[in-house]
Amino acid sequence: MYSYLITIYLNTVLPDSTALVESIDPKLVQIPSQQSFITSSQATTSTTNQPQSPNTNQPATPTTNQSQSPATNQPIAPTNQSQPVNNQPATSTTNQSSNTPQSQTATNQSPYLAIYSTLITSGVVFLVGLLTFLYNRANLAESKRKERRESITKKLNEFYGPLNSYLKTIYEFNLFLKEGKPSDFRTLTHLLNPSKIYNSGEQVHLSDADKKIIAEIIDLESKVEELVTSKGGLIDDSNQADLLAKAIAHFRALRLAFSEEISGEDKRFDALVYPRSLDEAVQSRINALQDELQKISTPGWIDNLLKL
């Protein structure tokens, strides 16, 4: 047994090993070579794997192993290729016939699937385009709102806020100055004509306190004039611009009258008295700007949707 295995191994590794085997033991030469063994084994395997016919009752023909001639000195190429065995079952005719309606149904549905796919793709493209348009529009609107907020904030902080503060202080001083005086009393015309007799028949004499109050009013009016001169570009209402021009003319005339650089002609200077409607116009403009600022600071529903 071991000699047989050695012979097969030598024939595999060394194809010309016949002479070597004969030199060792001449009897071993009669042992079939590996090629004969492999051939007989393949024949046996192929015979065993052949399917039996179910309708045939004849017995299978036995297969005999034919011995190979003794090995010669010619090299024997080893055969390592195995015979392919077809183990795939035959396709049933019944399955083919049963699959035919399904194939026809799939063929009939394929046009509808293509239409549905096209519609879905078009809908997605439209939705993406719409969201992109809304997003860009919201960004543009937000950019404009930001610029407007900055402009309003600048106007309120740098011009209308200080102006309103000065005007309210001047108004309070004027109320204090006119206490106990005729209703038609005006500071500018009185300084131009201190001996003026009013409609009530009264004549007004200013005290030292009144004169100090007038000096404070003149100082505040100088600040208003300076503010209008430096920040006049922030005025966005023509009516307010006209009223402020009249107010500045009044401030300068009042300073001249208080320093007694001008006197008399009080009737002539009636046109340069302080425009009382200026205070109301400035306050109205401040309220409008604050309302607009609050409105544009509140995001719309599109902005809230895009921020999700």
Backbone bond lengths (Angstrom), bond angles and torsions (degrees), N, CA, C in turn:
res aa  C-N    CA-C-N  psi(-1)  N-CA   C-N-CA  omega(-1)  CA-C   N-CA-C  phi
1 M - - - 1.474 - - 1.523 111.58 -
2 Y 1.319 115.05 -45.55 1.461 118.57 179.68 1.507 110.92 -67.23
3 S 1.311 117.05 -35.16 1.468 120.05 178.03 1.506 110.67 -64.95
4 Y 1.312 115.27 -38.88 1.474 119.49 178.12 1.519 111.44 -61.99
5 L 1.308 117.70 -44.73 1.468 121.79 178.32 1.501 111.58 -64.71
6 I 1.338 117.57 -38.25 1.458 120.96 179.04 1.509 110.30 -64.45
7 T 1.346 116.02 -39.94 1.463 119.56 179.78 1.516 111.18 -63.72
8 I 1.323 116.24 -43.41 1.473 119.78 178.34 1.509 111.00 -62.48
9 Y 1.311 117.73 -41.07 1.465 120.93 -179.92 1.510 111.75 -65.00
10 L 1.351 115.87 -42.13 1.451 119.51 -179.40 1.515 110.73 -66.55
11 N 1.327 117.37 -39.29 1.465 119.94 177.90 1.530 111.71 -64.55
12 T 1.295 115.36 -29.16 1.471 118.71 179.48 1.521 111.19 -76.94
13 V 1.317 115.93 -46.84 1.456 120.26 -176.37 1.518 110.74 -78.58
14 L 1.345 115.79 -45.28 1.462 120.63 -177.96 1.509 108.27 -121.15
15 P 1.339 118.69 101.48 1.463 120.69 -178.73 1.528 112.63 -60.40
16 D 1.297 121.75 -28.59 1.475 124.92 -179.30 1.525 111.95 -96.07
17 S 1.291 116.28 33.62 1.472 119.96 -176.07 1.520 112.89 -86.70
18 T 1.338 119.78 6.71 1.474 121.30 -177.56 1.517 110.80 -64.51
19 A 1.323 114.83 -44.46 1.482 117.92 179.42 1.499 111.29 -62.96
20 L 1.346 116.25 -38.33 1.459 119.47 178.97 1.511 111.11 -64.57
21 V 1.313 116.28 -42.55 1.479 119.50 179.31 1.518 110.48 -64.85
22 E 1.333 117.23 -40.13 1.471 120.51 -178.51 1.504 110.30 -65.71
23 S 1.329 116.89 -34.65 1.454 119.11 178.45 1.506 111.86 -68.59
24 I 1.327 115.01 -28.28 1.474 118.03 179.41 1.510 110.50 -79.21
25 D 1.346 115.19 -52.29 1.475 119.67 -177.85 1.516 107.71 -153.53
26 P 1.333 119.50 111.00 1.476 120.53 -177.58 1.506 113.21 -61.00
27 K 1.307 117.76 -23.13 1.456 119.22 -178.62 1.504 112.91 -71.43
28 L 1.324 115.38 -22.18 1.467 118.69 -177.05 1.508 112.06 -74.09
29 V 1.323 115.93 -16.32 1.453 118.28 -179.62 1.505 110.79 -66.78
30 Q 1.337 116.58 -27.51 1.452 119.99 -179.46 1.512 113.83 -74.11
31 I 1.352 116.91 -8.92 1.471 119.92 -179.70 1.509 109.04 -74.32
32 P 1.276 117.59 133.24 1.481 119.49 -178.43 1.527 110.84 -57.11
33 S 1.295 112.91 142.77 1.472 119.04 179.65 1.514 110.92 -74.48
34 Q 1.338 114.42 171.02 1.478 119.81 180.00 1.520 111.34 -63.23
35 Q 1.361 116.31 -34.73 1.460 119.41 -179.14 1.517 110.47 -62.82
36 S 1.368 116.54 -40.67 1.468 119.81 179.10 1.499 110.38 -67.53
37 F 1.348 115.37 -39.79 1.471 119.44 -179.27 1.527 111.16 -64.41
38 I 1.341 115.76 -42.86 1.466 120.14 -179.24 1.504 110.49 -66.76
39 T 1.355 116.09 -40.45 1.469 119.98 -178.89 1.508 111.12 -64.33
40 S 1.332 116.57 -43.56 1.462 119.76 179.84 1.507 111.58 -68.03
41 S 1.357 115.75 -34.44 1.465 118.35 178.69 1.500 110.91 -68.18
42 Q 1.369 117.44 -40.12 1.469 120.37 177.45 1.503 111.09 -63.75
43 A 1.315 115.52 -39.12 1.469 118.17 179.46 1.499 111.24 -64.36
44 T 1.299 116.19 -41.00 1.469 119.78 179.30 1.512 111.20 -65.60
45 T 1.369 115.70 -40.79 1.468 120.01 -179.33 1.502 111.48 -65.54
46 S 1.362 115.59 -43.21 1.471 118.28 -178.86 1.501 111.26 -66.34
47 T 1.324 117.03 -34.53 1.465 120.00 179.28 1.508 110.77 -69.35
48 T 1.325 115.82 -37.02 1.468 119.32 -178.44 1.499 111.69 -70.79
49 N 1.393 117.56 -36.44 1.460 121.70 -175.64 1.505 113.99 -80.49
50 Q 1.362 117.17 -8.29 1.464 117.23 179.05 1.513 109.94 -69.88
51 P 1.366 117.60 129.94 1.474 120.29 -178.97 1.513 111.40 -69.74
52 Q 1.318 114.23 142.17 1.460 121.48 177.23 1.508 109.89 -81.52
53 S 1.254 114.88 136.46 1.468 119.68 177.87 1.504 108.92 -73.05
54 P 1.362 116.79 127.40 1.467 118.44 -177.40 1.523 113.23 -69.08
55 N 1.302 117.71 -23.60 1.481 119.47 -175.79 1.511 112.56 -95.27
56 T 1.341 120.18 0.48 1.473 122.93 -176.79 1.511 108.93 -106.96
57 N 1.308 115.17 128.56 1.466 120.77 -179.37 1.517 112.36 -100.89
58 Q 1.355 117.28 1.17 1.448 119.86 -179.18 1.518 109.36 -73.40
59 P 1.283 116.73 140.78 1.473 119.82 178.06 1.497 111.08 -69.95
60 A 1.305 115.48 149.46 1.461 121.44 -179.74 1.506 110.37 -69.05
61 T 1.324 117.45 139.35 1.469 122.86 -179.58 1.510 108.87 -72.30
62 P 1.279 117.90 124.19 1.476 119.62 -179.76 1.503 110.51 -66.18
63 T 1.257 113.88 147.44 1.460 121.57 -179.79 1.509 109.01 -106.73
64 T 1.280 115.45 126.58 1.464 121.16 -179.46 1.505 109.74 -101.79
65 N 1.287 113.03 148.63 1.458 120.03 179.40 1.520 109.08 -88.31
66 Q 1.313 115.63 117.02 1.455 120.61 176.37 1.517 108.79 -87.03
67 S 1.337 112.25 132.15 1.462 117.33 179.51 1.501 110.68 -78.24
68 Q 1.247 115.55 146.30 1.442 123.23 178.32 1.537 109.63 -88.01
69 S 1.288 115.50 151.76 1.469 120.96 176.33 1.515 109.70 -65.79
70 P 1.289 114.42 155.04 1.489 117.03 179.90 1.507 110.33 -55.21
71 A 1.306 112.85 148.34 1.473 119.40 -177.72 1.500 110.46 -67.67
72 T 1.277 115.47 138.05 1.462 122.35 176.88 1.509 109.29 -98.68
73 N 1.337 113.48 -177.54 1.460 118.40 -179.33 1.498 112.98 -77.32
74 Q 1.343 116.93 -7.24 1.451 119.18 179.02 1.516 109.61 -73.72
75 P 1.302 117.49 138.08 1.495 119.25 179.93 1.502 110.71 -67.37
76 I 1.291 112.67 140.10 1.475 120.01 179.43 1.506 108.04 -103.98
77 A 1.327 116.01 120.59 1.483 119.94 179.65 1.499 109.36 -74.75
78 P 1.300 118.04 124.58 1.486 119.60 -179.54 1.513 110.52 -66.95
79 T 1.256 112.89 140.09 1.474 119.46 179.12 1.504 108.98 -103.36
80 N 1.371 117.05 107.39 1.466 122.12 -177.05 1.509 112.68 -105.54
81 Q 1.338 114.01 -4.57 1.459 116.29 -178.06 1.506 109.66 -82.21
82 S 1.311 115.38 130.35 1.469 120.98 178.20 1.505 109.63 -95.88
83 Q 1.277 114.94 149.17 1.459 120.76 179.84 1.510 110.06 -72.90
84 P 1.361 118.26 129.21 1.470 119.90 178.48 1.500 111.03 -67.56
85 V 1.287 113.95 137.79 1.465 120.37 179.88 1.502 108.14 -109.42
86 N 1.256 116.33 124.20 1.465 122.09 -179.25 1.511 108.84 -88.53
87 N 1.353 114.20 97.46 1.461 119.10 -179.61 1.505 112.76 -100.58
88 Q 1.355 116.64 5.57 1.458 118.75 -178.99 1.511 110.06 -73.81
89 P 1.325 116.38 131.99 1.479 118.29 179.27 1.507 110.27 -71.91
90 A 1.290 114.71 149.22 1.468 120.95 177.67 1.510 109.96 -68.23
91 T 1.339 114.05 143.39 1.459 119.31 -179.31 1.507 109.68 -71.36
92 S 1.284 114.34 130.49 1.467 119.15 -177.54 1.507 110.87 -76.77
93 T 1.279 116.23 138.63 1.471 122.02 177.65 1.509 110.93 -67.59
94 T 1.331 114.38 -31.78 1.472 118.48 -179.62 1.511 110.69 -66.77
95 N 1.358 117.45 -39.42 1.456 120.48 178.82 1.505 111.23 -66.21
96 Q 1.340 117.45 -39.14 1.454 120.14 178.31 1.512 111.33 -61.99
97 S 1.307 115.54 -42.63 1.467 118.26 -179.37 1.511 111.85 -69.01
98 S 1.350 116.77 -32.07 1.463 118.99 179.61 1.515 111.94 -76.26
99 N 1.370 118.16 -26.87 1.461 120.97 179.89 1.514 112.89 -80.89
100 T 1.308 117.23 -13.98 1.468 120.00 -177.04 1.519 112.55 -63.60
101 P 1.344 123.27 -45.12 1.476 121.81 178.12 1.521 112.19 -62.68
102 Q 1.363 117.23 -36.19 1.458 118.31 178.83 1.516 111.41 -64.97
103 S 1.343 116.66 -39.80 1.458 119.52 177.64 1.508 111.54 -63.67
104 Q 1.344 116.26 -40.32 1.455 119.24 178.07 1.520 111.01 -65.54
105 T 1.334 117.82 -38.72 1.468 120.86 178.55 1.523 111.03 -64.33
106 A 1.352 116.63 -43.33 1.462 120.01 177.66 1.515 111.54 -62.71
107 T 1.350 115.46 -37.17 1.473 119.02 178.58 1.514 111.12 -66.91
108 N 1.352 116.42 -38.28 1.465 119.80 179.35 1.523 112.09 -69.82
109 Q 1.332 117.17 -30.73 1.467 120.41 -177.97 1.533 112.99 -83.98
110 S 1.327 117.53 -18.22 1.458 120.06 -175.78 1.522 113.84 -59.14
111 P 1.341 122.21 -39.05 1.475 119.99 176.61 1.522 112.52 -62.48
112 Y 1.343 117.10 -40.32 1.464 119.89 179.13 1.519 111.21 -66.41
113 L 1.328 116.56 -37.85 1.460 118.74 177.62 1.521 111.26 -63.34
114 A 1.332 116.82 -38.86 1.457 120.43 177.98 1.528 111.21 -64.67
115 I 1.346 116.03 -40.28 1.472 119.74 178.70 1.521 110.54 -65.39
116 Y 1.350 115.73 -45.34 1.466 119.23 179.43 1.527 110.67 -61.51
117 S 1.322 117.03 -41.59 1.458 120.58 179.88 1.532 111.29 -62.87
118 T 1.338 115.94 -40.98 1.469 120.05 178.48 1.522 111.18 -64.67
119 L 1.340 116.24 -43.30 1.463 119.70 179.87 1.525 111.79 -63.98
120 I 1.323 116.60 -41.78 1.465 119.76 -179.72 1.524 110.34 -65.66
121 T 1.331 116.34 -42.55 1.465 119.95 179.06 1.524 110.99 -62.63
122 S 1.346 116.07 -43.65 1.464 119.54 178.92 1.532 111.09 -63.03
123 G 1.344 116.21 -40.74 1.463 119.65 178.87 1.521 112.50 -63.44
124 V 1.329 116.18 -40.88 1.464 119.67 179.11 1.525 110.83 -65.61
125 V 1.334 116.31 -42.89 1.461 120.39 178.84 1.528 110.90 -62.53
126 F 1.348 116.29 -41.96 1.466 120.08 178.79 1.524 111.33 -64.06
127 L 1.336 116.02 -42.46 1.464 119.70 -179.35 1.520 111.40 -65.02
128 V 1.330 116.92 -41.33 1.462 120.23 178.57 1.531 110.32 -64.43
129 G 1.340 116.16 -42.11 1.460 119.33 177.97 1.516 112.41 -63.50
130 L 1.348 116.17 -40.39 1.463 119.82 179.20 1.517 111.34 -64.88
131 L 1.326 116.90 -44.08 1.470 119.87 179.24 1.526 111.24 -64.95
132 T 1.338 116.22 -37.33 1.465 119.14 177.35 1.523 111.22 -64.58
133 F 1.348 115.69 -42.16 1.464 119.80 178.38 1.523 111.37 -62.70
134 L 1.333 116.19 -45.28 1.459 119.83 179.82 1.528 111.28 -65.14
135 Y 1.320 116.32 -38.00 1.461 119.89 179.91 1.529 110.93 -65.39
136 N 1.328 116.36 -46.39 1.469 119.51 178.69 1.530 111.32 -64.28
137 R 1.342 115.94 -39.57 1.464 119.38 178.90 1.518 110.87 -64.94
138 A 1.331 116.41 -41.31 1.468 119.59 179.03 1.528 110.89 -65.56
139 N 1.328 117.19 -39.00 1.466 119.76 177.85 1.521 111.53 -64.61
140 L 1.357 116.30 -40.91 1.458 119.53 178.87 1.527 110.98 -65.53
141 A 1.346 115.45 -43.09 1.465 119.25 178.59 1.526 111.20 -64.16
142 E 1.334 116.31 -39.20 1.464 119.62 179.05 1.520 110.95 -66.49
143 S 1.334 116.63 -36.49 1.463 119.41 177.39 1.535 111.05 -64.23
144 K 1.337 116.21 -41.84 1.465 119.63 178.00 1.529 111.07 -66.76
145 R 1.331 116.20 -41.25 1.465 118.96 178.17 1.529 111.44 -63.20
146 K 1.327 116.12 -37.99 1.467 119.40 178.87 1.519 110.40 -63.25
147 E 1.328 116.88 -44.75 1.466 120.04 178.00 1.523 111.18 -61.76
148 R 1.342 116.49 -41.18 1.460 119.55 179.61 1.525 111.22 -67.19
149 R 1.322 117.64 -39.41 1.470 120.06 177.69 1.523 111.24 -61.68
150 E 1.321 115.61 -42.86 1.463 119.05 178.78 1.522 111.11 -63.62
151 S 1.345 116.87 -39.47 1.466 120.25 179.27 1.530 111.38 -65.84
152 I 1.325 116.93 -44.52 1.468 120.64 -179.72 1.527 110.70 -65.27
153 T 1.314 115.18 -43.65 1.470 118.94 179.52 1.528 111.63 -60.90
154 K 1.325 115.54 -40.53 1.462 119.48 178.19 1.523 111.39 -64.27
155 K 1.322 117.33 -41.97 1.468 120.34 179.61 1.516 111.37 -64.43
156 L 1.317 115.97 -42.47 1.463 119.29 -178.62 1.528 111.65 -68.93
157 N 1.321 116.41 -42.19 1.466 119.47 -174.88 1.519 113.52 -78.23
158 E 1.333 115.87 -36.29 1.460 118.80 -172.41 1.526 114.15 -98.62
159 F 1.337 117.14 -20.14 1.466 117.09 -177.10 1.523 113.06 -127.92
160 Y 1.324 117.19 -65.05 1.464 118.97 -171.54 1.526 112.62 -67.51
161 G 1.312 116.88 -34.20 1.460 118.52 177.66 1.513 112.70 -63.56
162 P 1.345 118.95 -56.65 1.472 119.49 177.28 1.527 113.42 -60.72
163 L 1.340 116.58 -38.77 1.469 119.50 179.90 1.523 111.31 -62.16
164 N 1.304 115.84 -44.81 1.466 119.09 -179.93 1.524 110.94 -64.11
165 S 1.331 116.62 -37.43 1.462 119.83 178.50 1.536 111.12 -63.80
166 Y 1.327 117.22 -44.34 1.470 120.45 178.95 1.533 111.36 -64.03
167 L 1.336 115.83 -43.77 1.466 119.06 -177.36 1.528 112.14 -66.08
168 K 1.309 116.19 -37.08 1.473 118.79 178.94 1.529 110.46 -68.18
169 T 1.307 117.75 -38.07 1.461 120.38 177.73 1.531 110.84 -65.20
170 I 1.311 116.44 -42.84 1.468 120.69 177.03 1.528 110.76 -62.31
171 Y 1.323 115.66 -40.01 1.469 119.18 179.15 1.526 111.12 -62.51
172 E 1.342 117.69 -42.05 1.454 120.95 179.72 1.539 110.94 -65.82
173 F 1.292 117.76 -38.42 1.467 120.38 177.06 1.535 110.69 -65.65
174 N 1.314 116.18 -39.30 1.470 119.17 178.57 1.526 112.08 -64.70
175 L 1.335 116.28 -38.90 1.464 119.23 177.54 1.529 109.85 -61.92
176 F 1.326 116.54 -43.89 1.465 119.80 178.93 1.530 111.32 -64.79
177 L 1.340 116.21 -38.42 1.468 120.12 -178.16 1.532 112.04 -67.93
178 K 1.324 118.31 -31.95 1.466 121.60 -175.23 1.525 113.58 -88.70
179 E 1.306 117.15 0.60 1.454 118.66 179.54 1.541 109.88 -64.95
180 G 1.341 115.74 130.22 1.460 121.91 178.90 1.506 113.88 76.92
181 K 1.292 117.12 13.03 1.462 120.88 -179.15 1.526 109.51 -115.74
182 P 1.328 119.72 162.38 1.466 122.56 -179.47 1.524 111.54 -59.32
183 S 1.329 117.12 152.83 1.457 121.99 -177.71 1.522 112.40 -65.54
184 D 1.323 117.49 -26.25 1.461 121.03 179.83 1.528 111.83 -93.67
185 F 1.318 117.10 17.32 1.467 121.09 178.57 1.534 109.26 -72.42
186 R 1.336 115.98 130.42 1.461 121.90 174.22 1.516 108.01 -130.66
187 T 1.318 116.52 133.53 1.472 121.58 -172.98 1.528 111.83 -61.35
188 L 1.325 117.72 -46.37 1.459 120.81 -175.99 1.528 111.81 -62.73
189 T 1.321 118.26 -49.50 1.472 121.02 -177.80 1.526 111.34 -67.63
190 H 1.354 115.84 -31.47 1.460 117.39 177.57 1.521 111.17 -68.72
191 L 1.349 117.78 -40.75 1.460 119.87 178.28 1.529 111.29 -64.72
192 L 1.318 116.76 -32.16 1.472 119.53 177.68 1.537 111.87 -73.53
193 N 1.347 116.23 -30.92 1.462 121.10 -178.72 1.524 108.62 -140.26
194 P 1.347 118.37 82.94 1.459 120.98 -176.33 1.536 113.19 -64.08
195 S 1.308 118.97 -22.89 1.469 121.17 -178.26 1.531 112.55 -92.67
196 K 1.276 116.85 16.03 1.459 121.38 -177.42 1.526 110.32 -64.53
197 I 1.346 115.12 139.13 1.456 120.50 175.62 1.528 107.32 -103.87
198 Y 1.359 116.16 127.52 1.463 121.92 -173.89 1.534 110.11 -87.56
199 N 1.315 115.00 177.33 1.469 120.27 -175.53 1.531 112.24 -61.57
200 S 1.300 115.94 -29.73 1.460 119.84 179.03 1.525 112.03 -77.93
201 G 1.329 117.56 -3.23 1.457 121.83 -178.28 1.505 112.94 85.66
202 E 1.287 117.41 4.92 1.461 120.87 -178.10 1.528 110.04 -89.77
203 Q 1.305 112.71 159.75 1.461 121.56 174.49 1.524 107.57 -126.73
204 V 1.323 117.69 132.54 1.475 122.63 -172.22 1.520 109.35 -101.96
205 H 1.353 113.91 135.87 1.458 121.00 174.34 1.542 107.05 -120.76
206 L 1.304 116.76 123.19 1.466 121.01 -177.54 1.531 110.23 -79.66
207 S 1.310 115.76 134.60 1.470 121.54 176.14 1.530 109.16 -85.30
208 D 1.356 114.33 174.14 1.460 118.68 177.28 1.536 111.21 -63.94
209 A 1.329 115.70 -35.50 1.467 119.43 178.13 1.524 110.40 -65.12
210 D 1.346 115.04 -40.86 1.466 118.16 178.33 1.531 111.07 -61.01
211 K 1.333 115.29 -40.28 1.463 119.26 -179.27 1.530 111.89 -66.97
212 K 1.338 116.30 -36.01 1.469 119.11 177.19 1.533 110.89 -68.73
213 I 1.331 116.03 -36.94 1.465 119.40 177.22 1.527 109.76 -64.11
214 I 1.332 115.78 -41.37 1.467 118.71 178.43 1.526 110.50 -63.49
215 A 1.322 117.52 -36.66 1.471 120.41 177.96 1.528 111.14 -63.69
216 E 1.340 116.36 -40.18 1.478 119.70 177.16 1.533 110.94 -65.79
217 I 1.316 115.91 -39.16 1.465 119.03 178.23 1.527 110.38 -62.71
218 I 1.331 116.31 -42.71 1.464 119.85 179.56 1.534 111.13 -63.27
219 D 1.328 116.67 -37.16 1.470 120.43 179.06 1.538 110.66 -65.06
220 L 1.333 116.32 -43.04 1.473 120.18 177.92 1.528 111.04 -65.99
221 E 1.300 116.71 -38.80 1.464 119.94 179.22 1.540 111.04 -64.45
222 S 1.336 116.54 -32.08 1.468 119.42 175.93 1.525 111.22 -65.04
223 K 1.325 116.24 -37.71 1.470 120.38 177.11 1.528 111.45 -66.84
224 V 1.332 115.22 -38.34 1.470 118.50 176.81 1.520 110.69 -63.38
225 E 1.302 116.06 -43.53 1.464 120.39 179.74 1.525 111.26 -61.99
226 E 1.339 115.96 -41.41 1.469 120.12 178.06 1.526 110.82 -64.94
227 L 1.328 117.25 -40.82 1.470 121.42 179.20 1.523 111.18 -62.98
228 V 1.331 116.74 -45.01 1.465 120.32 -179.86 1.525 110.73 -64.69
229 T 1.310 116.45 -36.57 1.467 119.80 -179.29 1.528 111.51 -68.86
230 S 1.356 117.92 -40.24 1.472 121.44 -176.09 1.526 113.39 -85.20
231 K 1.345 117.77 -30.12 1.464 121.28 -176.13 1.523 112.31 -118.69
232 G 1.326 116.31 23.90 1.457 118.83 -178.15 1.521 113.68 -63.84
233 G 1.336 117.80 -21.81 1.458 120.24 178.47 1.501 114.02 -66.95
234 L 1.345 117.63 -15.63 1.466 121.03 179.51 1.525 112.54 -85.83
235 I 1.314 117.32 -5.02 1.474 120.60 177.69 1.525 108.50 -74.89
236 D 1.321 118.05 123.15 1.462 122.48 -176.71 1.528 112.29 -118.15
237 D 1.338 116.30 20.02 1.462 120.42 179.71 1.526 108.06 -135.81
238 S 1.317 116.21 123.51 1.466 120.38 -177.14 1.529 111.88 -66.55
239 N 1.325 117.25 -34.93 1.464 120.22 178.91 1.523 110.87 -63.60
240 Q 1.341 116.12 -41.70 1.461 119.81 177.68 1.526 111.00 -66.09
241 A 1.328 116.88 -36.35 1.463 119.56 177.79 1.531 111.04 -61.74
242 D 1.333 117.05 -40.50 1.473 120.43 178.48 1.526 111.25 -66.54
243 L 1.321 115.63 -42.86 1.460 119.12 179.92 1.523 111.54 -65.34
244 L 1.332 117.32 -39.24 1.459 120.00 178.61 1.530 111.70 -67.25
245 A 1.336 116.99 -33.85 1.471 119.58 176.71 1.534 110.82 -64.46
246 K 1.338 116.36 -42.06 1.456 120.18 176.80 1.528 111.51 -64.92
247 A 1.328 116.50 -37.69 1.466 120.23 179.51 1.526 110.98 -65.22
248 I 1.336 117.58 -41.48 1.466 120.27 179.23 1.529 110.96 -65.29
249 A 1.326 116.15 -39.08 1.482 118.64 175.80 1.519 110.75 -61.83
250 H 1.339 116.15 -40.78 1.474 119.84 177.50 1.525 110.79 -62.85
251 F 1.344 117.07 -43.91 1.466 119.92 -178.42 1.534 111.02 -58.71
252 R 1.302 117.52 -43.80 1.469 120.78 -177.60 1.538 111.50 -69.91
253 A 1.305 115.48 -39.72 1.472 118.37 177.66 1.517 110.90 -65.06
254 L 1.358 116.69 -37.84 1.461 120.22 179.47 1.519 110.81 -64.57
255 R 1.318 118.02 -40.55 1.464 120.98 178.45 1.536 110.89 -62.65
256 L 1.311 116.01 -40.91 1.466 119.54 179.37 1.531 111.31 -66.38
257 A 1.327 115.73 -40.45 1.467 118.91 -179.92 1.514 111.21 -69.93
258 F 1.342 117.98 -37.88 1.454 121.22 -178.56 1.529 110.38 -68.37
259 S 1.300 117.95 -34.57 1.470 121.91 177.49 1.524 111.29 -85.91
260 E 1.327 117.36 5.64 1.458 125.42 177.95 1.531 112.62 59.30
261 E 1.314 115.31 29.48 1.456 120.36 174.92 1.535 110.82 -78.12
262 I 1.341 114.53 -24.59 1.461 119.98 172.87 1.525 108.17 -130.64
263 S 1.349 115.63 152.77 1.477 119.69 178.27 1.527 108.69 -157.12
264 G 1.356 115.24 164.59 1.464 121.15 -179.89 1.528 111.35 69.65
265 E 1.333 113.67 -176.22 1.466 122.36 179.48 1.535 111.90 53.75
266 D 1.311 115.04 42.16 1.460 118.90 -179.07 1.523 112.43 -61.72
267 K 1.328 117.20 -32.68 1.454 120.03 179.16 1.533 110.53 -65.28
268 R 1.298 114.00 -35.35 1.460 118.43 -178.38 1.524 111.88 -67.27
269 F 1.318 116.84 -33.05 1.472 121.40 -176.69 1.528 112.89 -89.63
270 D 1.313 116.50 9.26 1.472 118.01 176.92 1.527 111.17 -62.00
271 A 1.329 116.99 -27.68 1.473 120.24 -179.08 1.521 112.46 -73.74
272 L 1.384 116.07 -14.23 1.466 118.92 -177.42 1.529 112.94 -105.26
273 V 1.340 117.39 15.65 1.464 118.90 176.11 1.534 108.53 -69.18
274 Y 1.326 114.77 162.29 1.470 120.35 -175.85 1.535 110.71 -62.76
275 P 1.371 118.54 130.24 1.473 120.91 177.99 1.527 110.37 -76.00
276 R 1.296 117.57 103.61 1.467 122.11 -175.47 1.532 112.64 -65.84
277 S 1.309 117.30 -22.77 1.472 119.65 179.47 1.533 112.17 -72.26
278 L 1.345 117.18 -9.63 1.470 119.70 -179.05 1.521 111.35 -65.37
279 D 1.326 117.12 -42.13 1.466 120.50 -178.98 1.525 110.96 -60.34
280 E 1.321 116.33 -44.58 1.468 120.18 -179.80 1.527 111.34 -66.75
281 A 1.336 117.38 -38.81 1.472 120.84 179.91 1.521 111.53 -65.65
282 V 1.334 116.10 -41.24 1.465 119.63 179.69 1.521 110.99 -65.86
283 Q 1.333 117.69 -43.86 1.466 120.93 179.24 1.533 111.41 -64.36
284 S 1.331 116.48 -39.02 1.463 120.18 178.11 1.527 111.21 -63.58
285 R 1.334 115.80 -39.85 1.466 118.50 179.46 1.513 111.39 -68.56
286 I 1.300 117.57 -36.54 1.473 120.77 177.61 1.524 110.27 -63.45
287 N 1.323 116.89 -43.10 1.468 120.10 179.17 1.528 111.18 -62.76
288 A 1.329 117.32 -40.82 1.464 121.22 -179.99 1.528 111.12 -65.17
289 L 1.315 116.58 -41.98 1.465 119.46 179.61 1.524 111.72 -67.10
290 Q 1.312 117.04 -38.55 1.465 119.97 178.30 1.526 111.40 -66.58
291 D 1.326 117.37 -39.89 1.467 120.09 177.09 1.522 111.12 -63.81
292 E 1.319 116.69 -42.51 1.470 120.19 178.81 1.520 110.91 -65.13
293 L 1.315 116.82 -39.76 1.460 120.43 179.27 1.525 111.02 -63.20
294 Q 1.318 117.03 -41.98 1.460 120.01 178.03 1.525 111.39 -66.14
295 K 1.317 116.93 -37.31 1.460 121.16 -178.54 1.521 111.56 -66.88
296 I 1.307 117.78 -47.01 1.467 120.02 -177.33 1.524 111.92 -78.57
297 S 1.316 117.49 -11.88 1.466 119.85 175.73 1.508 112.06 -82.93
298 T 1.338 118.16 -14.30 1.456 122.26 178.72 1.514 108.81 -91.91
299 P 1.364 119.29 117.72 1.465 120.49 -178.51 1.521 111.46 -69.27
300 G 1.333 115.76 149.52 1.461 121.84 177.49 1.519 111.21 -81.10
301 W 1.342 115.50 179.72 1.470 120.18 -176.32 1.525 110.56 -69.24
302 I 1.337 117.98 -30.20 1.464 119.78 177.93 1.524 109.97 -67.54
303 D 1.332 115.77 -41.91 1.468 119.44 178.88 1.517 110.43 -62.87
304 N 1.327 116.87 -42.73 1.470 119.54 178.70 1.520 111.54 -64.47
305 L 1.347 116.58 -36.55 1.471 119.87 179.53 1.518 111.02 -67.23
306 L 1.328 117.37 -42.04 1.458 120.25 -178.41 1.511 112.51 -72.59
307 K 1.330 118.21 -18.42 1.457 120.70 178.96 1.514 112.34 -84.33
308 L 1.334 118.37 -7.85 1.460 120.73 -178.89 1.523 110.31 -68.03
